[in-house]
Amino acid sequence: MKAVVLAAGRGTRLRPLTDDKPKGMVEVADDPILTHCFDQLIELGADELVVVVGYKKEVIIDHYGDVYEGVPITYAHQREANGLAHALLTVEEHVDDDFMLILGDNVFDANLQDVVRRQREDRADAAFLVEEVPFEEASRYGVCDTNQYGEITDVIEKPDDPPSNLVMTGFYTFSPAIFHACHLVQPSDRGEYELSDAIDLLIQSGRTIDAIGLDGWRIDVGYPEDRDEAERRLEGDVDETETSTTDVDDHAGGGPDDDGGGGSGSRSNPEGPATT
């Protein structure tokens, strides 16, 4: 299975760390964020890394070259930061089967293998790792609603009235059907081609998308303090109360009046991922 890594982001909120490098090359625990991503994807069985680059792309290309740990790397260039769906379309010519997708500004210590296993064994059209956040914070993210079977029935980008407190974490598996949906997406109010809109088109067309609850933690490295937190966790300076276990079934038809809307154990970027 190929793995797509979105790594075109500037990381303006991480300045001055990103003055001379793209966001994914910011070091966490002595290695760039992308190295952590690549290592995890290879452990999950990735046989090719397809990396979307943009801002200061030469830093990434010069560092990793065409092969990393024996796995070939293909680069796709996103020339303008027009959203995640736009970024995904830059790799369409390189992907013709089910694939993993990771946002290259996230650091995980979580059950990513459960998402890949669901895609491989159940042949779902897509599967997402989702996590639970407090309801009062859910409107900052792409929010998922699910049915009693753990299937995603709706995805809304930063809703004013969130239907649940399950949010997308930045790790997905997709079939190639996502590319057709991305072609149909219209610019959002932010002027971007949103991945959440493409996902919603998949759902409307009757595709099956499974939600897998996060078991562990993830950090969206959007600010210097996020980098520090990710480094602390990778170095083992964390206790079990700071990890999260999300039971997707408990959220079927959920809303802000439901019980049990606990915290996620991770700090996510309130302005959304600056990956593209």
N, C-alpha and C positions, 0 to 999 in steps of 0.2 A: 504494500500500500504506500502510495506517495504521501508526502506531508508538505502542506503549503504553510509558509511562515510569512506573515505580513509584517514587514520591517522597514517601511518607508518613512516612518515618523520623524519629525524634527525634535520633539521633546522640549518645546519652549519652556515648559514649567519646570524642567530639570536644569535650566541654565544656572551656572556657567558650565555644568558638566557636559552639555551638548553643544557648546560653541564650536568644537572641532570634530564632532562625531555625531552620528545618528543615535537616536534613543536606544536602540537595541544593543549598541556597543558600550553603553554605560556599564561599568564593572560592579558586580555584586559578589562578594566573597571571592575576590581575586579573578573572576572570569566575567566576560561580557554576558549580559542577559541572554543574548542569542546563543551563546555556548550552552547555557543551562537548557534552553529550549531544544537545541539540536540533540543534546545528550538524551533528553527524555524521549524525543521522537524516535531516535534510533533504538532506544531500549524498547519502545512500543512496536518496533518492527518496520520502521520506515525504510524503504529501499531507494528512495530519492528525495532530496530536499529541494523544494521549489520556493525560492525566496523572492518576495516582492521588495524591491529597493527603490529609493527615491533620493531624499536628502542625503548628501555626502555618501552616495552609494559606493564610491571607490574605497572608502574605509572598510566596509564590509567585504567587498570583493577581494581587496588586497589581503585582508586578514585570513579569510577562509579558502580562497581559491576555488577550484572546481571540485574538490573532494574533501570531505570531512570524516575522519575515522572510517575511511573505506567506503563511504556513501557519497555518490555523486551529487553535486549541487548544480541546479539550473537557476539562473537569475532572470527575473522579469522586472521591467522598469515602469513604475507608475510616475508619469511625468507631472501630473497635477494631483494635489490632495483633494480628491472629489468624493471621498467616502469609501467605506469598506466594500460595498458591492462593486464599485468601480475598480478597486484594487484587485478584487477576486477575478474580475474579467481579464486582467492582464496575464493570468496563468492558464486561461481556458485552453489554449493550443497545446499545453504541456500535460494536461490531465484528461484521461479518458476512462477512468474507473473510480470507484470509491476512494476517498482521500481524507486525511486528517487536516484540520485547519487550526492553527494556533496564532493568537495575537502576540507579536514578538516583543511586547512590553510587559508580559506577565511572567511571574515566577511561581511555580507550582510545587507543592509536595502533597499530592492528592491522587485519587483513584482514576487517573486518566485511562488506565487499561480497561476499566469497566465500560467506558464509552466506545472504545475500539472493539471490544468483544461484542457489545450489543450490535454494532454495525455489521460485523463479520458473521455472527451467528444468526441474527434475526433478519438480516438483509433489510433493515429499515432504510428509509430514504434519507434520514439524517438522525443523529443523536447528539445531544448537547450535555455538557456538564453544567449544572446549575447550582446556585447556592442561595441560602436563606439570608436575608438582611432584615433589619428592623423595618416595619411598614413605613415609618416616617422618612426613611432613606430610599425606599424603592423607586421613587419618581426620578432619581438621578440616573437610572440605568435602563437597559433593555430588559423589560419585565416579561416573564412567561406566565401563562395560565395553563393549567393541565386538567385532564379528565381523570376519572377514577382508575384508568389503566396506566397512568404515568405518561400519557402522550400529550405533547404540547398542542394546545388548541388555539393559542393566540400569542403573538409577540408584539409588544408595543414599546416604542423607543421613548423613554422618559415621559411616561404618562402623568397627567395631573391627578388622576384617580386610579392608582394601580389596582389591577384585579387580583394580585397576589403579591407576596414578598419573595418570590423566586426570581432571581436575575441570572442572566447569562454571564459566564465567567471568562470567556475567551478561548475555550477549547471545544471543538466540534468535530464531527465526522459528517461527510456529505456524499451523496451520489452525484454524478454529473448533471442531474436535473437542476441543481442550484444555478448553473450557468444560464440556462434559459430564463429562469426567474430573474436573475440579475439584469439581463437584457431588457426586461419589461419594466424595471423600476424607474419611477420618475423622481426628479429631485425633490427632496424634502423641504420643509420650511427653512432649514439651515443651508439649503443649496447643495446638499450632498446626496449621493446615491447610497441609501442606508441598507445594510445587510439585513436588518430586521424587517424591512419592507419586502425584500426578496424571500425571506423565510415565510412571511405571511402569505405571499403568493403561492408558495409550495403547499401551505396548509389549505388554502382555498381550493387548490386543485385536487385535493384528496390525498396528498402524500402523508405518510406516517413519519412523525418526528418524535423520538423518544427522549424523555428527560431523565438524566442520571444525577442523583443528588451527590453533591461534593462530600467527600470524606477526607478531611485533611485541611489544608489551607492553600490560599493563593494570594499573591500581592500584585496589584496593578501598579507598576512603578511609574507613577505620574509626577511625583514630587520628590525632592531630596529625602524627606523623612520616610517616604515609602521605600526608597533604596536602603536606608538604614534599617528599617524594619525587616525587609527581605533578607538582608545580610545577617541580622541577628537570628532569624529563624533558621537559615541555612547552616549557621554555625552551631545550632542546637540550643541556643539560649531561649527556649520556649517551653511552656508546660502544656499539659493536655487541655486545660481550660481555654487555650487560645486557638484550638482547632475546631473545626465545624463538621457535624454530620447532619446532612439534610435528607429528610424523608419526603420524597416527592409525593407519595400517596397521601400524606397528611395535608397536602395543599390543594387537592382536587376541589375546584369551586371555591377556593379560599378567598377571603377578603379581610379588610382591616379589623373586623370584629371577631375574627377567629382567634383562638388561643394559640400560644406557642410560637409566636413570631420572634424567635431568638436572633441573636447577632451572628455574624458570619465568621468572626475571627480573622478577617482580613480588611485592609483598608483599600478601597477601590477609588479610582479617580472620579470625583464628582462631575467633571466635565466630559467624561467619556474617553475612550482610548484614542490617543493621538498616533495611531499606528500607521495611518496613511496620510 
